Amino acid sequence: MTEKAELLGVALLVVLLAFTGLAPAAQPTDGKTLISVRARGVLRCGVSEGIEGFSSRNAAGQWTGIDVDFCRALAAAALGDARKVQFVSLRTAARFPALVTGDIDVLSRNTSWTLLREAALKVQFAGVIFYDSQAFIVPANSGLRSATSLKGATVCVQKDTSTMNHLVVYSTALDLRMTPLVMESADDASDAFLSGRCTAYTADASYLDALRLHAPGGAAAFTILPERISKEPLGPAVRGNDDAWLTLVRWVLLTLIAAEELDVTRENLQTRLRDPTVEQALVPDDTVTRAIGVEPGWTLRALQSAGNYGELFDRNVGANSPLGLERGMNGLWTRGGLMYAPPLR
């Protein structure tokens, strides 16, 4: 499958939605999503079927992860209560239809921001919550140390993702003649790889880290090869034509980043607000709040729910999590990363 094939698949989805009367053209007008969320009293958040660190259920059956905590912060901002979220578990192929048809209010499901998705499906991405990249994983005892050593190999890959396109482009460019083994879901692709049906598995590097952690033999039994073959900026997405909702979702995320820039945490929030500079940076004026349609204090409610971006990262995928990922590109811009928040003023 090439990029043209993915475009065809997206086009077919648009045609199907139009045929059923649920096309992207029938999108909400500005502010309607927030009105619906408030009338319902619950935010419907589309998440994965289970990716550790991003969206998965713990032993108690509770949803956890960076995408999950973001939705709780959004619910706190929109509804005043971080608990008022319904998490909707979605397969990859179902994520955009669920968003476009209104089954969910926001898609927070380790989804890459691309022009194709915005232009063809009329969805809009609110920002980047995690900068990722596509990688390969192999058994540690395979002797493979580079993606270029996968020439002629069978590589597991998930259907209905841009991952497949990147694999084909990379293989063709380097004349590696890899054979994709395309599986219906991430779990199917993982099972195929772990059972030896393919030499390697390609997916987002963060997903491969999570896979390695729980695979037979543990993390030491598998190696993630050093090559990164694509950029994968993951972030929340909403339906088009509702700028007020997009603004709220975007600025909840940016508020978490801005708070980290100011060293404002969930614990010290109330104390730091005594500083007029901090208050000005984190609390928008009433005119802006009225324009969005939320109750005053929405940025502070989001922060009280999730903490700043660094706290969100560390407890779910970083130093305080089983994954133990380094900040890297997801560090603040002042520390060599890409995370940067425009001013609220």
Secondary structure as a PSIPRED ss2 file (coil, helix, strand):
# PSIPRED VFORMAT (PSIPRED V4.0)

   1 M C   1.000  0.000  0.000
   2 T C   1.000  0.000  0.000
   3 E H   0.000  1.000  0.000
   4 K H   0.000  1.000  0.000
   5 A H   0.000  1.000  0.000
   6 E H   0.000  1.000  0.000
   7 L H   0.000  1.000  0.000
   8 L H   0.000  1.000  0.000
   9 G H   0.000  1.000  0.000
  10 V H   0.000  1.000  0.000
  11 A H   0.000  1.000  0.000
  12 L H   0.000  1.000  0.000
  13 L H   0.000  1.000  0.000
  14 V H   0.000  1.000  0.000
  15 V H   0.000  1.000  0.000
  16 L H   0.000  1.000  0.000
  17 L H   0.000  1.000  0.000
  18 A H   0.000  1.000  0.000
  19 F H   0.000  1.000  0.000
  20 T C   1.000  0.000  0.000
  21 G C   1.000  0.000  0.000
  22 L C   1.000  0.000  0.000
  23 A C   1.000  0.000  0.000
  24 P C   1.000  0.000  0.000
  25 A C   1.000  0.000  0.000
  26 A C   1.000  0.000  0.000
  27 Q C   1.000  0.000  0.000
  28 P C   1.000  0.000  0.000
  29 T C   1.000  0.000  0.000
  30 D C   1.000  0.000  0.000
  31 G C   1.000  0.000  0.000
  32 K H   0.000  1.000  0.000
  33 T H   0.000  1.000  0.000
  34 L H   0.000  1.000  0.000
  35 I H   0.000  1.000  0.000
  36 S H   0.000  1.000  0.000
  37 V H   0.000  1.000  0.000
  38 R H   0.000  1.000  0.000
  39 A H   0.000  1.000  0.000
  40 R H   0.000  1.000  0.000
  41 G C   1.000  0.000  0.000
  42 V C   1.000  0.000  0.000
  43 L E   0.000  0.000  1.000
  44 R E   0.000  0.000  1.000
  45 C E   0.000  0.000  1.000
  46 G E   0.000  0.000  1.000
  47 V E   0.000  0.000  1.000
  48 S C   1.000  0.000  0.000
  49 E C   1.000  0.000  0.000
  50 G C   1.000  0.000  0.000
  51 I E   0.000  0.000  1.000
  52 E C   1.000  0.000  0.000
  53 G C   1.000  0.000  0.000
  54 F C   1.000  0.000  0.000
  55 S E   0.000  0.000  1.000
  56 S E   0.000  0.000  1.000
  57 R E   0.000  0.000  1.000
  58 N C   1.000  0.000  0.000
  59 A C   1.000  0.000  0.000
  60 A C   1.000  0.000  0.000
  61 G C   1.000  0.000  0.000
  62 Q C   1.000  0.000  0.000
  63 W E   0.000  0.000  1.000
  64 T E   0.000  0.000  1.000
  65 G C   1.000  0.000  0.000
  66 I H   0.000  1.000  0.000
  67 D H   0.000  1.000  0.000
  68 V H   0.000  1.000  0.000
  69 D H   0.000  1.000  0.000
  70 F H   0.000  1.000  0.000
  71 C H   0.000  1.000  0.000
  72 R H   0.000  1.000  0.000
  73 A H   0.000  1.000  0.000
  74 L H   0.000  1.000  0.000
  75 A H   0.000  1.000  0.000
  76 A H   0.000  1.000  0.000
  77 A H   0.000  1.000  0.000
  78 A H   0.000  1.000  0.000
  79 L H   0.000  1.000  0.000
  80 G C   1.000  0.000  0.000
  81 D C   1.000  0.000  0.000
  82 A C   1.000  0.000  0.000
  83 R C   1.000  0.000  0.000
  84 K C   1.000  0.000  0.000
  85 V E   0.000  0.000  1.000
  86 Q E   0.000  0.000  1.000
  87 F E   0.000  0.000  1.000
  88 V E   0.000  0.000  1.000
  89 S E   0.000  0.000  1.000
  90 L C   1.000  0.000  0.000
  91 R C   1.000  0.000  0.000
  92 T H   0.000  1.000  0.000
  93 A H   0.000  1.000  0.000
  94 A H   0.000  1.000  0.000
  95 R H   0.000  1.000  0.000
  96 F H   0.000  1.000  0.000
  97 P H   0.000  1.000  0.000
  98 A H   0.000  1.000  0.000
  99 L H   0.000  1.000  0.000
 100 V H   0.000  1.000  0.000
 101 T C   1.000  0.000  0.000
 102 G C   1.000  0.000  0.000
 103 D C   1.000  0.000  0.000
 104 I C   1.000  0.000  0.000
 105 D C   1.000  0.000  0.000
 106 V E   0.000  0.000  1.000
 107 L E   0.000  0.000  1.000
 108 S C   1.000  0.000  0.000
 109 R C   1.000  0.000  0.000
 110 N C   1.000  0.000  0.000
 111 T C   1.000  0.000  0.000
 112 S E   0.000  0.000  1.000
 113 W C   1.000  0.000  0.000
 114 T C   1.000  0.000  0.000
 115 L H   0.000  1.000  0.000
 116 L H   0.000  1.000  0.000
 117 R H   0.000  1.000  0.000
 118 E H   0.000  1.000  0.000
 119 A H   0.000  1.000  0.000
 120 A H   0.000  1.000  0.000
 121 L H   0.000  1.000  0.000
 122 K C   1.000  0.000  0.000
 123 V E   0.000  0.000  1.000
 124 Q E   0.000  0.000  1.000
 125 F E   0.000  0.000  1.000
 126 A C   1.000  0.000  0.000
 127 G C   1.000  0.000  0.000
 128 V C   1.000  0.000  0.000
 129 I C   1.000  0.000  0.000
 130 F E   0.000  0.000  1.000
 131 Y E   0.000  0.000  1.000
 132 D E   0.000  0.000  1.000
 133 S E   0.000  0.000  1.000
 134 Q E   0.000  0.000  1.000
 135 A E   0.000  0.000  1.000
 136 F E   0.000  0.000  1.000
 137 I E   0.000  0.000  1.000
 138 V E   0.000  0.000  1.000
 139 P E   0.000  0.000  1.000
 140 A H   0.000  1.000  0.000
 141 N H   0.000  1.000  0.000
 142 S H   0.000  1.000  0.000
 143 G C   1.000  0.000  0.000
 144 L C   1.000  0.000  0.000
 145 R C   1.000  0.000  0.000
 146 S C   1.000  0.000  0.000
 147 A H   0.000  1.000  0.000
 148 T H   0.000  1.000  0.000
 149 S H   0.000  1.000  0.000
 150 L H   0.000  1.000  0.000
 151 K C   1.000  0.000  0.000
 152 G C   1.000  0.000  0.000
 153 A C   1.000  0.000  0.000
 154 T E   0.000  0.000  1.000
 155 V E   0.000  0.000  1.000
 156 C E   0.000  0.000  1.000
 157 V E   0.000  0.000  1.000
 158 Q E   0.000  0.000  1.000
 159 K C   1.000  0.000  0.000
 160 D C   1.000  0.000  0.000
 161 T C   1.000  0.000  0.000
 162 S H   0.000  1.000  0.000
 163 T H   0.000  1.000  0.000
 164 M H   0.000  1.000  0.000
 165 N H   0.000  1.000  0.000
 166 H H   0.000  1.000  0.000
 167 L H   0.000  1.000  0.000
 168 V H   0.000  1.000  0.000
 169 V H   0.000  1.000  0.000
 170 Y H   0.000  1.000  0.000
 171 S H   0.000  1.000  0.000
 172 T H   0.000  1.000  0.000
 173 A H   0.000  1.000  0.000
 174 L C   1.000  0.000  0.000
 175 D C   1.000  0.000  0.000
 176 L C   1.000  0.000  0.000
 177 R C   1.000  0.000  0.000
 178 M C   1.000  0.000  0.000
 179 T E   0.000  0.000  1.000
 180 P E   0.000  0.000  1.000
 181 L E   0.000  0.000  1.000
 182 V E   0.000  0.000  1.000
 183 M E   0.000  0.000  1.000
 184 E C   1.000  0.000  0.000
 185 S C   1.000  0.000  0.000
 186 A H   0.000  1.000  0.000
 187 D H   0.000  1.000  0.000
 188 D H   0.000  1.000  0.000
 189 A H   0.000  1.000  0.000
 190 S H   0.000  1.000  0.000
 191 D H   0.000  1.000  0.000
 192 A H   0.000  1.000  0.000
 193 F H   0.000  1.000  0.000
 194 L H   0.000  1.000  0.000
 195 S C   1.000  0.000  0.000
 196 G C   1.000  0.000  0.000
 197 R C   1.000  0.000  0.000
 198 C C   1.000  0.000  0.000
 199 T C   1.000  0.000  0.000
 200 A E   0.000  0.000  1.000
 201 Y E   0.000  0.000  1.000
 202 T E   0.000  0.000  1.000
 203 A E   0.000  0.000  1.000
 204 D E   0.000  0.000  1.000
 205 A H   0.000  1.000  0.000
 206 S H   0.000  1.000  0.000
 207 Y H   0.000  1.000  0.000
 208 L H   0.000  1.000  0.000
 209 D H   0.000  1.000  0.000
 210 A H   0.000  1.000  0.000
 211 L H   0.000  1.000  0.000
 212 R H   0.000  1.000  0.000
 213 L H   0.000  1.000  0.000
 214 H H   0.000  1.000  0.000
 215 A C   1.000  0.000  0.000
 216 P C   1.000  0.000  0.000
 217 G C   1.000  0.000  0.000
 218 G C   1.000  0.000  0.000
 219 A H   0.000  1.000  0.000
 220 A H   0.000  1.000  0.000
 221 A H   0.000  1.000  0.000
 222 F E   0.000  0.000  1.000
 223 T E   0.000  0.000  1.000
 224 I E   0.000  0.000  1.000
 225 L C   1.000  0.000  0.000
 226 P C   1.000  0.000  0.000
 227 E C   1.000  0.000  0.000
 228 R C   1.000  0.000  0.000
 229 I C   1.000  0.000  0.000
 230 S C   1.000  0.000  0.000
 231 K E   0.000  0.000  1.000
 232 E E   0.000  0.000  1.000
 233 P E   0.000  0.000  1.000
 234 L E   0.000  0.000  1.000
 235 G C   1.000  0.000  0.000
 236 P C   1.000  0.000  0.000
 237 A E   0.000  0.000  1.000
 238 V E   0.000  0.000  1.000
 239 R E   0.000  0.000  1.000
 240 G C   1.000  0.000  0.000
 241 N C   1.000  0.000  0.000
 242 D C   1.000  0.000  0.000
 243 D H   0.000  1.000  0.000
 244 A H   0.000  1.000  0.000
 245 W H   0.000  1.000  0.000
 246 L H   0.000  1.000  0.000
 247 T H   0.000  1.000  0.000
 248 L H   0.000  1.000  0.000
 249 V H   0.000  1.000  0.000
 250 R H   0.000  1.000  0.000
 251 W H   0.000  1.000  0.000
 252 V H   0.000  1.000  0.000
 253 L H   0.000  1.000  0.000
 254 L H   0.000  1.000  0.000
 255 T H   0.000  1.000  0.000
 256 L H   0.000  1.000  0.000
 257 I H   0.000  1.000  0.000
 258 A H   0.000  1.000  0.000
 259 A H   0.000  1.000  0.000
 260 E H   0.000  1.000  0.000
 261 E H   0.000  1.000  0.000
 262 L C   1.000  0.000  0.000
 263 D C   1.000  0.000  0.000
 264 V C   1.000  0.000  0.000
 265 T C   1.000  0.000  0.000
 266 R C   1.000  0.000  0.000
 267 E C   1.000  0.000  0.000
 268 N C   1.000  0.000  0.000
 269 L H   0.000  1.000  0.000
 270 Q H   0.000  1.000  0.000
 271 T H   0.000  1.000  0.000
 272 R H   0.000  1.000  0.000
 273 L C   1.000  0.000  0.000
 274 R C   1.000  0.000  0.000
 275 D C   1.000  0.000  0.000
 276 P H   0.000  1.000  0.000
 277 T H   0.000  1.000  0.000
 278 V H   0.000  1.000  0.000
 279 E H   0.000  1.000  0.000
 280 Q H   0.000  1.000  0.000
 281 A H   0.000  1.000  0.000
 282 L H   0.000  1.000  0.000
 283 V C   1.000  0.000  0.000
 284 P C   1.000  0.000  0.000
 285 D C   1.000  0.000  0.000
 286 D H   0.000  1.000  0.000
 287 T H   0.000  1.000  0.000
 288 V H   0.000  1.000  0.000
 289 T H   0.000  1.000  0.000
 290 R H   0.000  1.000  0.000
 291 A H   0.000  1.000  0.000
 292 I H   0.000  1.000  0.000
 293 G C   1.000  0.000  0.000
 294 V C   1.000  0.000  0.000
 295 E C   1.000  0.000  0.000
 296 P C   1.000  0.000  0.000
 297 G C   1.000  0.000  0.000
 298 W H   0.000  1.000  0.000
 299 T H   0.000  1.000  0.000
 300 L H   0.000  1.000  0.000
 301 R H   0.000  1.000  0.000
 302 A H   0.000  1.000  0.000
 303 L H   0.000  1.000  0.000
 304 Q H   0.000  1.000  0.000
 305 S H   0.000  1.000  0.000
 306 A H   0.000  1.000  0.000
 307 G C   1.000  0.000  0.000
 308 N C   1.000  0.000  0.000
 309 Y H   0.000  1.000  0.000
 310 G H   0.000  1.000  0.000
 311 E H   0.000  1.000  0.000
 312 L H   0.000  1.000  0.000
 313 F H   0.000  1.000  0.000
 314 D H   0.000  1.000  0.000
 315 R H   0.000  1.000  0.000
 316 N H   0.000  1.000  0.000
 317 V C   1.000  0.000  0.000
 318 G C   1.000  0.000  0.000
 319 A C   1.000  0.000  0.000
 320 N C   1.000  0.000  0.000
 321 S C   1.000  0.000  0.000
 322 P C   1.000  0.000  0.000
 323 L C   1.000  0.000  0.000
 324 G C   1.000  0.000  0.000
 325 L C   1.000  0.000  0.000
 326 E C   1.000  0.000  0.000
 327 R C   1.000  0.000  0.000
 328 G H   0.000  1.000  0.000
 329 M H   0.000  1.000  0.000
 330 N H   0.000  1.000  0.000
 331 G C   1.000  0.000  0.000
 332 L E   0.000  0.000  1.000
 333 W H   0.000  1.000  0.000
 334 T H   0.000  1.000  0.000
 335 R H   0.000  1.000  0.000
 336 G C   1.000  0.000  0.000
 337 G C   1.000  0.000  0.000
 338 L C   1.000  0.000  0.000
 339 M E   0.000  0.000  1.000
 340 Y C   1.000  0.000  0.000
 341 A C   1.000  0.000  0.000
 342 P C   1.000  0.000  0.000
 343 P C   1.000  0.000  0.000
 344 L C   1.000  0.000  0.000
 345 R C   1.000  0.000  0.000
